[in-house]
Amino acid sequence: MKCPFCHETENRVIDSRLSKDGNMVRRRRECLKCTRRFTTYERVEETMPLVVKKDGRRESYDRVKIVNGLKRACEKRPVSINTIEAIADRIERGLQERGDKEIPSSFIGEAAMRELHDTDQVAYVRFASVYRSFKDISEFMVELEELLKERKGLPARMRGQKQKKGQENRLP
């Protein structure tokens, strides 16, 4: 490690501490030539896979894209930035655990939808409408109806059946 003041490579570590989140080591060093002290940070180099887009293009994984997409879906919703960051962390962890060098963009999109489904259903529908490129209102309504059925706890065998007379949702 070069001294930032005199550029000497010989130095000694005075103190090492783990960061609060445990992802980094902070080291205080002293240059053996100029005796000045400086701080370095050490972290594990995480290699993220290349993302394979629908059209076959490959691009580097970009966490900012995921966070921005989640923010857009959660706009004006009671979802904190900490929750959005935690979702992005879980998606990244899932990518790393797979250990693949390339990952289809659909894996990332589906993971984001699962997370949003459990976090905020309005944000989920917003994200789904963009991610799944709904062509018309009927496709959008199918997704909403599925959410409503899940919410009401209807068994899977009853999905798609009409409601009994007198159970229709009517406006007063």
C-alpha positions in Angstrom: 0.0 0.0 0.0 1.5 3.3 -1.0 1.6 6.2 1.4 -0.6 9.0 0.0 1.9 11.6 1.2 5.3 10.4 0.1 4.3 7.4 -2.1 6.6 5.0 -0.1 5.3 1.4 -0.2 6.8 0.4 3.2 4.3 1.0 6.1 2.9 -0.8 9.1 -0.6 -1.4 10.3 -1.3 0.3 13.7 -4.9 -0.7 14.1 -7.5 -2.9 12.3 -11.3 -2.8 12.9 -14.3 -4.4 11.3 -16.9 -1.9 10.0 -20.3 -1.8 11.7 -22.0 -3.8 8.9 -19.1 -6.3 8.9 -18.4 -5.9 5.1 -15.2 -4.0 5.4 -12.0 -3.7 7.4 -10.7 -0.3 8.4 -6.9 -0.1 8.9 -4.8 2.7 10.3 -1.3 2.7 8.8 1.9 4.5 9.5 4.4 5.2 6.7 7.9 4.0 7.7 9.6 6.8 5.7 7.6 10.0 6.5 5.9 8.6 9.7 2.5 10.1 8.7 -0.6 8.1 9.3 -3.4 7.2 6.9 -6.5 5.0 6.7 -7.3 2.3 4.2 -10.4 0.2 3.7 -10.4 -3.4 2.6 -13.5 -5.2 1.3 -14.2 -8.5 -0.5 -14.3 -8.0 -4.3 -17.7 -9.3 -5.3 -18.0 -10.3 -8.9 -21.4 -9.9 -10.3 -22.6 -11.8 -13.4 -23.3 -10.2 -16.7 -26.9 -9.5 -17.4 -28.4 -11.1 -20.6 -31.1 -8.9 -21.9 -34.2 -10.2 -23.8 -32.6 -9.3 -27.2 -29.4 -11.2 -26.3 -27.2 -8.2 -25.5 -25.0 -8.5 -22.4 -24.3 -5.7 -20.0 -22.7 -5.3 -16.6 -24.9 -5.7 -13.6 -25.9 -2.3 -12.4 -27.4 -2.0 -8.9 -28.5 1.5 -9.6 -30.9 0.3 -12.3 -32.6 -2.0 -9.8 -32.9 0.6 -7.1 -34.2 3.2 -9.5 -36.9 0.8 -10.8 -37.9 -0.1 -7.3 -38.0 3.6 -6.3 -40.3 4.3 -9.3 -42.6 1.5 -8.4 -42.7 2.6 -4.7 -43.2 6.3 -5.5 -45.7 7.9 -3.1 -46.1 4.6 -1.3 -45.2 3.9 2.4 -42.0 2.1 1.4 -38.8 3.5 2.9 -35.5 3.8 1.1 -34.0 1.4 3.6 -36.6 -1.2 2.5 -35.8 -0.6 -1.1 -32.1 -1.0 -0.4 -32.8 -4.2 1.5 -34.7 -5.6 -1.5 -31.8 -4.7 -3.8 -29.4 -6.4 -1.3 -31.5 -9.6 -1.3 -31.6 -9.6 -5.1 -27.9 -9.2 -5.3 -27.3 -12.0 -2.7 -29.5 -14.2 -4.8 -27.4 -13.5 -7.9 -24.2 -14.2 -6.0 -25.5 -17.4 -4.5 -26.3 -18.7 -8.0 -22.6 -18.3 -8.9 -23.4 -17.9 -12.6 -21.2 -15.8 -14.9 -24.3 -14.7 -16.8 -27.8 -14.2 -15.6 -31.0 -13.5 -17.7 -32.6 -10.2 -16.9 -35.8 -12.1 -16.3 -34.3 -13.6 -13.2 -33.7 -10.1 -11.8 -37.2 -8.8 -12.8 -39.0 -11.8 -11.3 -37.0 -11.5 -8.1 -38.0 -7.8 -7.8 -41.6 -8.7 -8.4 -41.6 -11.4 -5.7 -40.0 -8.9 -3.3 -42.5 -6.1 -4.1 -45.4 -8.6 -3.9 -44.6 -9.2 -0.3 -43.8 -5.6 0.5 -46.4 -3.4 -1.2 -49.0 -4.7 -3.6 -49.6 -1.3 -5.3 -45.8 -1.1 -6.0 -45.9 -4.7 -7.2 -48.7 -3.9 -9.8 -46.8 -0.8 -10.9 -43.6 -2.7 -11.4 -45.4 -5.6 -13.1 -47.2 -3.3 -15.5 -43.8 -2.0 -16.8 -41.9 -5.3 -16.5 -44.5 -7.5 -18.2 -45.4 -4.7 -20.7 -49.2 -5.1 -20.4 -50.7 -4.4 -23.8 -54.1 -3.4 -22.6 -56.4 -2.9 -19.6 -57.6 -6.5 -19.6 -54.0 -7.9 -19.0 -53.7 -5.4 -16.1 -57.1 -6.4 -14.7 -56.0 -10.1 -14.7 -53.1 -9.3 -12.5 -55.2 -7.2 -10.2 -57.8 -10.0 -9.9 -55.1 -12.5 -9.0 -54.0 -10.2 -6.2 -57.5 -9.7 -5.0 -58.1 -13.5 -4.9 -54.8 -14.0 -3.0 -55.8 -11.4 -0.5 -59.2 -13.0 0.1 -57.5 -16.3 0.5 -59.6 -18.2 -2.1 -58.2 -21.7 -2.8 -56.5 -22.1 -6.2 -59.3 -24.4 -7.5 -61.8 -21.5 -7.1 -59.8 -19.1 -9.1 -61.4 -18.2 -12.4 -64.9 -19.1 -11.1 -67.6 -16.5 -11.0 -68.8 -15.1 -7.7 -72.2 -16.3 -6.4 -75.2 -14.1 -6.7 -75.2 -11.3 -4.1 -71.4 -11.3 -3.8 -70.8 -8.9 -6.6 -68.8 -5.7 -5.8 -71.3 -3.0 -6.3 -71.0 0.8 -5.8 -73.7 2.3 -3.5 
